[in-house]
């Protein structure tokens, strides 16, 4: 290559789209650094300091290793306490990240059916795990990856308004969350394109048995196991032509890239 100028520029025209579970991954990395790596580094430094003092103790130089060793052991104790305290949250974030990755990889198969797939749209203090844009319309997808009981059935029930996970309500209502995400994306598309487009909300529970709802109930939120989603999409009538799908996908991708630039 002929280097006529020392100036260079980024070869890509735009930053890449986000990956499934990227927000959770970033949150987990921040927690890992603040609650695990920082205490470990602190304890390691104190251990090295204690080792240095012991080295001075065995050589002809004045040393007081006992006090420094006490501090080092205190640092180790603090690190162990901090790690043990952070472990449940780290495990939960890892589970959430893996669930989003699993669902994201599964959704990628829908591209062959004319869908555009987006992952991890970041809003103000929240994120939308996945978005589908295809012939049946636009769909926001919230992934809920809950631990399953070691015994008995792992079942999710939905009556059109309330979700029960093995008979218990989740701490955060997934239905309210899914509706808010759909409303946010609907407004985003309206602001970007000037078009009012319906946005359907979906909540997916990977690995769980989700009881099917009676045909008489037609809620605005779908609650499904991921493998059931393609069949539900196939039953929907087409509301967007290929040009609409491309236009709406372009505006959503432009938003995602603009957010990536702001974050960088």
C-alpha positions, 0 to 999 in steps of 0.5 A: 500500500502506498502511504502518501499521507500519515493521516488515517481514518476509521475504515467502517462507515458506521459503528456496528450494531449491538449484540444480544445481552450487551447491556447486561454484559457491560453491567456485569463487567462494571460490577465485576471490576468494582466488587471483585477485581478491585478488592482482589487487587487491594488484597494482592497489594497488601500481601506483596507488602507483607511479603516484602516486610517478611523479606526484610525481617530475615535479612539484616534490616529493621522490620515489623512484619507482624503489623503489616501481615495483620493488615494483609489478612484484613485485606484478604478478608475484605476481598473474600467478603466483597466477592461473596457479597457480589457473587449472587448478583454476578451469577444473576447477570451472567444468567441474564446475559446468557439468556439474551444471547440464546434468544438472540441467536435463535431470533437470527434464524428469522432473517430467512423469513424476511425479518430484520433483527436488532439486539440491545436497543438502549433507552433512558435507564432501560434497554430493549433486549431484541427487536424484530421488524418483518412482514407482520410488523414490529415486535419488541422482545423482553427475555426473562431467564429465571432459574428453574426448580430442581424438582417439579414442573417449571411452568409459566402462566399468563392470564392476559394481564398477570404472569406467574412463574411457578405460582409466584409473581416476578419482582418486576412485572414483565407485562408492564415492562414489555408494554412500556418498551413497545410504547417507547419504540412506537414513539421512536419510530413516529419521531424518526419516520413520521409514521404511526406503526403498531408495535407488538410486545413479547416476553420470552422465557427460555427453557420454561414451559409456558401454558398456552392461553385460551383462544378467546383471550387475545392480549396485546402481549405474547408470553412464550417459550422462544421456540413457539415464537415462529409459529405465532409470527406465521399466523399474523397477517402481513402489514408491512411490505418489503420497502416498509420493512427496509425503511423502518429497519434503517431508521432503527439501525440509525438510532442504534448507531447514534447511541453507540457514538454517544457511548463511545 
